[in-house]
Amino acid sequence: MKTPALSASAWDRPRGWTADPTELGIAPVWPAWTLRDVMRSVASPLFAHPAVVAVKRGEQVPPDRYTRSIQVAGATIPGVVNPGALWDELSRGATLMFPNMERWDLDAAQAALQLARLTSSLVAISLFVTPPGERGLNVHRDRADVIVVQLEGSKLWSLYGTEPPAVWSSGPVGQLSEPKTEVRVDKGDVLWVPAGTAHAADALESLSIHLSCSLQPADGLLSDGTPRGMHEITALDADRQRWFGRFTDLYR
């Protein structure tokens, strides 16, 4: 994947950042997920809801339409994704949302830690797969600053501006006037959406895959520069690295 370029933004940078958002085109290394990668993860026998959630224009698709229970060693595991049924929901226009990828994907964990250290923020990474011409979430506000990284396809982002924190809450937004601006984000582009900015995104002529990296202020830093609150991701990443290191040593 090419190094992302940052789309222009009309807003000032968030408070507490250690780097200007325009520098994010050179770091971190973004997980270059493709549709094939998505399909492989979903096809894992134990991949379960809510590691993936199907949504369409702000409404969640009932999980029982694309999940099932399976038996493993005599135990019942509920909510396991049925890949065929999930594909059917995608074909009917649903967006597949993979929240908190940093908790189960190695590349996402490493990217989250790099971004956390760069921005002194708590970072969570979600992946969105949206069919052509569709919208997953209706107009809403996030309490966190969001960095959008377009991996495949294109999206048109409608941005309605930022209100003072005292007059808004996170979540869906009611009727608004015309967007303050519209930004087309193509493969390889990065868009910064400040906290409190009402926004929505529509996939254009082809299937869209994008990462959404949310950044919230951290309560201080650890000795290695990692924001407090990211210690769980640091531990998970260290455990994975130790596992892969031992596996590599065994089979050299």
C-alpha positions as CSV (number, residue, x, y, z in Angstrom):
1,M,0.0,0.0,0.0
2,K,1.3,3.5,-0.8
3,T,2.0,6.0,1.9
4,P,-1.3,7.8,2.5
5,A,-1.6,11.5,1.7
6,L,-3.6,13.6,4.1
7,S,-6.6,15.4,2.7
8,A,-6.7,19.1,3.5
9,S,-8.7,20.1,6.6
10,A,-10.2,23.4,7.6
11,W,-9.8,22.8,11.3
12,D,-7.1,23.4,13.8
13,R,-5.3,20.4,15.2
14,P,-6.6,18.7,18.3
15,R,-5.3,19.8,21.7
16,G,-2.6,17.6,23.2
17,W,-1.2,16.2,19.9
18,T,2.5,15.9,19.7
19,A,2.5,16.1,15.9
20,D,0.5,18.1,13.4
21,P,-2.2,15.9,11.6
22,T,-0.6,16.7,8.3
23,E,2.5,14.7,9.3
24,L,0.4,11.5,9.5
25,G,1.1,10.7,5.9
26,I,4.5,9.2,6.9
27,A,3.4,7.2,10.0
28,P,2.3,4.9,11.2
29,V,2.3,1.8,9.0
30,W,-1.4,1.2,8.3
31,P,-2.8,-2.3,8.1
32,A,-3.3,-2.8,4.3
33,W,-6.5,-4.9,4.6
34,T,-8.2,-6.1,1.4
35,L,-11.5,-7.8,0.8
36,R,-9.6,-11.1,0.7
37,D,-8.3,-10.4,4.2
38,V,-11.8,-9.6,5.4
39,M,-13.1,-12.9,4.0
40,R,-10.4,-14.9,5.5
41,S,-11.0,-13.5,9.0
42,V,-14.7,-14.0,8.7
43,A,-14.2,-17.6,7.5
44,S,-12.4,-18.5,10.7
45,P,-14.5,-21.1,12.5
46,L,-14.5,-19.1,15.8
47,F,-14.9,-15.6,14.4
48,A,-17.9,-14.2,16.3
49,H,-20.2,-11.2,16.8
50,P,-19.5,-8.5,17.9
51,A,-16.0,-8.7,16.3
52,V,-18.1,-7.9,13.2
53,V,-21.4,-6.0,13.1
54,A,-23.6,-5.5,10.0
55,V,-25.3,-2.1,9.8
56,K,-27.3,-0.3,7.1
57,R,-28.0,3.4,7.2
58,G,-27.7,3.6,10.9
59,E,-29.7,0.4,11.7
60,Q,-28.0,-2.7,13.0
61,V,-28.9,-5.9,11.1
62,P,-30.1,-8.5,13.7
63,P,-27.1,-10.7,14.5
64,D,-29.1,-13.8,14.3
65,R,-29.4,-13.3,10.5
66,Y,-25.7,-13.9,10.1
67,T,-24.5,-15.8,13.2
68,R,-25.1,-19.3,14.6
69,S,-24.1,-21.4,17.6
70,I,-21.5,-24.2,17.2
71,Q,-20.3,-27.1,19.3
72,V,-16.6,-27.4,20.2
73,A,-15.4,-30.0,22.6
74,G,-18.9,-30.4,24.0
75,A,-19.3,-26.7,24.7
76,T,-21.7,-24.4,22.9
77,I,-20.2,-21.2,21.4
78,P,-22.9,-18.7,20.5
79,G,-22.7,-15.8,18.0
80,V,-20.2,-17.4,15.6
81,V,-20.3,-15.8,12.2
82,N,-21.9,-17.7,9.3
83,P,-19.7,-16.4,6.3
84,G,-22.3,-17.1,3.7
85,A,-25.1,-15.3,5.6
86,L,-22.8,-12.4,6.3
87,W,-21.9,-12.1,2.6
88,D,-25.7,-12.1,1.8
89,E,-26.1,-9.1,4.1
90,L,-23.2,-7.3,2.3
91,S,-24.8,-8.1,-1.0
92,R,-28.1,-6.6,0.2
93,G,-26.3,-3.3,1.0
94,A,-25.2,-3.7,4.6
95,T,-21.9,-2.3,5.8
96,L,-19.6,-4.7,7.7
97,M,-18.0,-3.0,10.7
98,F,-15.1,-4.6,12.5
99,P,-14.7,-2.6,15.8
100,N,-11.5,-2.6,18.0
101,M,-9.3,-4.5,15.5
102,E,-6.3,-3.6,17.6
103,R,-7.5,-6.3,20.1
104,W,-7.4,-9.2,17.7
105,D,-5.3,-8.2,14.6
106,L,-1.5,-8.0,15.0
107,D,-1.0,-5.3,12.3
108,A,-3.8,-3.2,13.8
109,A,-2.3,-3.5,17.3
110,Q,1.1,-2.3,16.0
111,A,-0.5,0.6,14.1
112,A,-2.6,1.6,17.1
113,L,0.5,1.7,19.4
114,Q,2.5,3.7,16.8
115,L,-0.4,6.2,16.4
116,A,-0.9,6.3,20.2
117,R,2.8,7.3,20.8
118,L,2.7,9.8,17.9
119,T,-0.4,11.6,19.2
120,S,-0.3,10.9,23.0
121,S,-3.8,9.5,22.6
122,L,-5.8,6.4,23.4
123,V,-6.3,4.7,20.0
124,A,-9.0,2.3,18.8
125,I,-9.1,1.0,15.1
126,S,-12.2,-0.1,13.3
127,L,-12.6,-1.4,9.7
128,F,-15.6,-0.6,7.5
129,V,-16.6,-2.5,4.4
130,T,-19.3,-0.7,2.4
131,P,-21.0,-1.8,-0.9
132,P,-21.2,0.7,-3.8
133,G,-23.7,3.5,-3.3
134,E,-24.4,2.6,0.3
135,R,-24.0,4.2,3.7
136,G,-23.4,2.3,7.0
137,L,-23.9,5.0,9.6
138,N,-26.2,8.0,9.3
139,V,-25.0,11.4,10.3
140,H,-23.4,11.2,13.8
141,R,-20.8,12.8,16.0
142,D,-17.9,11.0,17.7
143,R,-16.5,12.0,21.1
144,A,-13.0,11.2,19.7
145,D,-10.9,12.7,16.9
146,V,-11.0,10.3,14.0
147,I,-8.3,9.5,11.4
148,V,-9.9,7.9,8.3
149,V,-7.6,5.8,6.0
150,Q,-9.1,4.7,2.7
151,L,-7.8,1.2,1.8
152,E,-10.0,0.3,-1.2
153,G,-12.5,2.2,-3.3
154,S,-13.7,5.7,-2.6
155,K,-16.1,7.5,-0.3
156,L,-17.8,10.9,-0.2
157,W,-17.6,12.3,3.3
158,S,-20.2,14.9,4.3
159,L,-18.9,17.1,7.1
160,Y,-21.3,19.4,9.0
161,G,-18.8,21.3,11.1
162,T,-17.8,21.2,14.8
163,E,-19.9,22.5,17.7
164,P,-18.6,23.6,21.1
165,P,-18.6,20.5,23.5
166,A,-21.3,22.0,25.7
167,V,-23.9,21.8,22.9
168,W,-23.5,18.3,21.5
169,S,-23.3,14.7,22.5
170,S,-21.9,11.7,20.6
171,G,-24.2,9.5,18.6
172,P,-26.8,10.0,15.8
173,V,-27.7,13.6,14.9
174,G,-31.1,14.8,13.9
175,Q,-32.0,16.9,10.8
176,L,-29.2,19.2,9.7
177,S,-28.8,21.7,6.9
178,E,-26.5,21.2,4.0
179,P,-23.0,19.9,4.8
180,K,-20.3,22.5,5.5
181,T,-18.1,20.6,3.1
182,E,-17.9,17.4,1.1
183,V,-14.6,15.5,0.7
184,R,-14.0,12.7,-1.8
185,V,-11.5,10.2,-0.2
186,D,-9.8,7.8,-2.6
187,K,-7.6,4.8,-2.0
188,G,-4.5,5.8,-0.2
189,D,-6.0,9.1,1.2
190,V,-6.3,10.0,4.9
191,L,-8.9,12.3,6.3
192,W,-9.0,13.9,9.8
193,V,-12.4,14.4,11.4
194,P,-12.2,16.4,14.7
195,A,-14.2,15.3,17.7
196,G,-17.7,16.7,17.6
197,T,-17.9,17.1,13.8
198,A,-21.2,15.7,12.5
199,H,-20.4,13.5,9.5
200,A,-21.5,10.7,7.3
201,A,-19.9,8.8,4.4
202,D,-21.2,7.2,1.3
203,A,-19.4,4.6,-0.8
204,L,-19.1,5.7,-4.4
205,E,-18.8,3.6,-7.6
206,S,-17.1,0.5,-6.1
207,L,-16.8,-1.4,-2.8
208,S,-15.2,0.7,-0.1
209,I,-12.9,-0.4,2.7
210,H,-11.6,2.1,5.2
211,L,-10.0,2.2,8.6
212,S,-11.4,4.5,11.3
213,C,-8.8,5.3,14.0
214,S,-10.3,7.1,17.0
215,L,-8.1,9.1,19.3
216,Q,-9.0,10.2,22.8
217,P,-6.9,12.1,25.3
218,A,-4.7,9.9,27.5
219,D,-4.0,10.4,31.2
220,G,-0.3,10.7,31.0
221,L,2.5,8.6,29.4
222,L,4.4,5.5,30.4
223,S,8.2,5.5,30.3
224,D,8.4,4.3,26.7
225,G,6.1,7.1,25.5
226,T,3.0,4.9,25.3
227,P,-0.2,6.6,26.6
228,R,-1.6,5.2,29.8
229,G,-4.6,3.1,29.0
230,M,-2.9,1.4,26.1
231,H,-1.2,-1.1,28.4
232,E,-3.6,-3.9,27.5
233,I,-2.8,-3.5,23.8
234,T,0.9,-3.4,24.6
235,A,0.7,-6.6,26.6
236,L,-1.3,-8.3,23.8
237,D,1.2,-7.2,21.2
238,A,4.1,-8.4,23.3
239,D,2.4,-11.8,23.8
240,R,1.8,-12.2,20.1
241,Q,5.4,-11.3,19.3
242,R,6.7,-13.8,21.8
243,W,4.5,-16.5,20.3
244,F,5.6,-15.8,16.8
245,G,9.2,-15.5,17.9
246,R,9.2,-18.9,19.6
247,F,7.4,-20.5,16.6
248,T,10.0,-19.1,14.3
249,D,12.8,-20.4,16.5
250,L,11.3,-23.9,16.5
251,Y,11.1,-24.1,12.7
252,R,14.3,-22.4,11.6
